Amino acid sequence: LFISLIMAGCGGKQEASSSDKAVAPEKIVAKFSHVTATGTPKGLAAEKFADLVKEKTNGQVEIEVFPSGQLFGDKDEFEALQANNVQFIAPSAGKLISFDPRFQIGDMPFLFKNNQGASKFWDSEKGQELLQSLESQGMIGLTAWPNGMRQIMNSKKEIKSPEDLKGLKFRIPAGGVLVDIFQTLGAGTSSIAFSEVYPALQQKVVDGTIASFDNIENEKYEEVLKYLTIANMNSLAYVVIVNKEFWDGLPADTREIVKECMTEATAYERELADQLDEESLAKLKQKINVYELTEQDHQAFVKSMEPVWAKYESVVGKDLIDAVVELNR
Ligand code: LMR
């Protein structure tokens, strides 16, 4: 017979068996909600984290993972996290724009080169400082899980130059710099939650989207879109966030163990990210038209983004941008 105790000052559900009397520590149950499929680096790393936590706390802490936006999606996960209705989420950094516009750093066009550069930035003093800015809003940014670069897909034409985007409409995950990137190229945008992208593409609400290889493959965008351009336009990186009240309410020794599990899960995610990205690209090449920007094409895109840089450098912060440039050499 189990009784559930919601501990004051501690978010996750805590359960204690009445037959265990006072000696057994309460079981702590926390929820980890995210929007991608289980087979993605984020999905697999969340599962790994849950397994490690269960093993290393001898079952005292249980993390329940909810993938594919089953529990909360892009629209309600922040509210749910702040209300402590979910304890862990891992949105892409740009979705944190309303908490701090500097989180758009990953979306700055052609700034990051790859996952390694992203990891170096988020682990650096500047990256950590940015993660810590969430604390005043009841959340703790634990770490970042990079997941490749965002590529350009659409149903209308092969994209080789900035001019090719003119007149097309793209799905974007969040507003801000992404809106300006497309506007500068004469293209329209619509901010659509991740779980609604496939139907939006199918119903031609938009002509295309930006996405990492593994998300394209897991979401089966190739079924509804024809052209993929490898542009490496921006860095897709997830910020793993925990509710502060829940985190601070964990017994100190338990919190230390959970933290170590997060470090281990992060190493696992980062290893997987490159590997799965490569595998997804290989599979996509069998199914869809893939064009990779040449160095010359790339330079034309970089040049076309000058107005975007002029507008956003001060929004995102020159100090952060300089740190990325330095770490991405
Ligand atoms: C998106 O909305 O495109 C991404 O943030 C989805 C994800 O979490 O990979």
Boltz pocket constraint, residues with backbone or C-beta under 6 A from the ligand:
constraints:
  - pocket:
      binder: B
      contacts: [[A, 35], [A, 36], [A, 90], [A, 91], [A, 92], [A, 173], [A, 192], [A, 193], [A, 194], [A, 210], [A, 211], [A, 215], [A, 236]]
      max_distance: 6.0
